[in-house]
Amino acid sequence: MAGEVSFDVVSDFDEQELRNALDQVRREVQQRYDFKGATVDLSQEKDKIVLVTDSEMRATAVRDLIESKAVRRNLSLKIFQWGDVHPAGGNKVRQEIGLQRGLPDDLARKLVKQIRDEFPKVQPRIQGDAIRVASKSKDELQKVIVRLRELDEAVPLQFENYR
């Protein structure tokens, strides 16, 4: 369709920035006096981070470090899904931290319905784990972006491919 403009609503994070933040946490743990002689093992997988440490108190301290380093690197705290701290063998505790990537189906349907209700001149479509919003008017798309930024959803929203 000629003259149509669109953008994508996605939920993603910069994996390199997350890796850098975790490296900073590892370096700071080695330097800090309260972690002297403590075991702190942070391993990043594709969709989660696994933390193994000596005690629940140290796990909480590492959580604070991860959150502070992530905020400094412009990562949203909404990407972290903090699991429970479970005992692991050898007087250690283990915590899995899920990483939120992509829009969940129920949230995508809810956003599409809300966009359709509030902006009748706009066509939102779910495409995989993103939403493509198209219209003939750039002003309408700008209003949709402003409205979506006002929402406080459980996942961070980014707006890409504005054309």
N, C-alpha and C positions, 0 to 999 in steps of 0.2 A: 504494500500500500504506500503510495507516494506521499511524502510529507508527514509520515508518522515518526514520532520520536519515542524512545523507550529507555528504561533503566532496569537493572536487576537488584532485587533485595536479597542479600545473602547473609549468612552468619559464618564467619571464618576468622582466622587469626594468622598472624605472620609466624610461621614455624621457626624461622631463623631467629626472630626476636625472642621467642620462648626458649630456644636452645641457649641463646646468650644470657638470658635471665637465670636459667638453671646453672650455667657455668659460673655466673657471679655468686650465686648462692653457695655453690661448692667451695669457691675460693674463700668466701667470708666465713664459712663453717671451719675451714682449716685455720683461719686467723684468730677466731674468737676464743677468749679464755674459757667461757662457760661450756665450750664444746671440746675442750682439751681432753684427749684420750677417748672421745666418744666415736662411735661408729655412725656415720650418716652416709647412706648409699641412695643416691637419686638416679634412677634410670628412666629414660624417656623412650616410650614406644609410640606407635603410630597414633593410637587413640587414648593413651593414658600415660601417667607418670607413676612409678612405683617408688615409694619412700620406705626404706628400712632403717630403723634407728634403735637406740638403746631403751628409750622410755617414751611414754605418752607425752610427758612434759617437753622433751626434746622434739617430738613430732609437731607439737603446737608451735614451738619456737621456729622450726623450719617452715611451717606453714606461713607464719608472719613474714619470714624472710622472702619466701616465694612471692607472696602477695605484694610486698613492697617493691621488689625488683621488677615484677610484672607491670605494676603501675608506672614505674619510672620509664619503662620501655613501651608505653602506650598500649599495653595489652589490657583488655577488659577482664575484670575479675569474674565475670559471668561465664567465661570459658571453662573455669575450674568447677568440677563436681566432686567435692570432697567426700570420700568414702569414710567408713568407720575405721578406727584403729584396732587391729586384731593382733593377738600375740603370734609371734613367729618363733621358730626354734632358737634355742641358745640365748634366752633372756633378751630377745629383740621384739620389736613391734613392727608391724607392716601396715602401710596405708596406701590404698590405690586412689589416685586422683584422676578422674575421668576428664577428658578434654572434649568440650562441646564444639562440634563442627557441623555446619549444615542446619537448615531449618527442619525441626520435627514436623511430621505430616499434620498433626492436629493444630499446631501453631500456624502453619502455612495456610490451612483451610480457614482458620479464624481470621487471619490477616486479609486474605482474599475477600472474604465475606464483608469485612469491615470497610475495605477499600471500595467495593462495589456499592455498599449502602451509602457511603458518604460522598463518593465522587462518581456520579453516573456516566460522565464522559470519558472515563478511564477503563481500559480493559486489562485486569490482572489475570495472569495465567501461571499455574504452578508448573515449573520445569525442573524435575528432579528434586534437589534440595534447595532450590531458589525460586523466587517469584519474579516473573518478567511483567513489568507494568508498562503499558503502551497507551499513547494518546496522540491526537493531532496537535494538542496545545501544550507547549512547554510550561506555561503557567500552571496548568492543572497538575503536571508532574511535580513541579516545585511544591505545590500545596500538599500533595501526597507525601513527599519526603518530609516536609515540616511536621505533618500529622503523625507519621510513623516515628519520628524522633521524639515526639512527646510521650509515646507509649513506654511503659516500664515493663518490658517483657523479660522472660527468664534467660534469654540469649541476646548477645550483642548483635545489632543489625548494622550492616554496611550497605552502601548504595554504589553499584559499579556499572560500567558499560553505559554511561549516560550518552545517548546518541540521538 
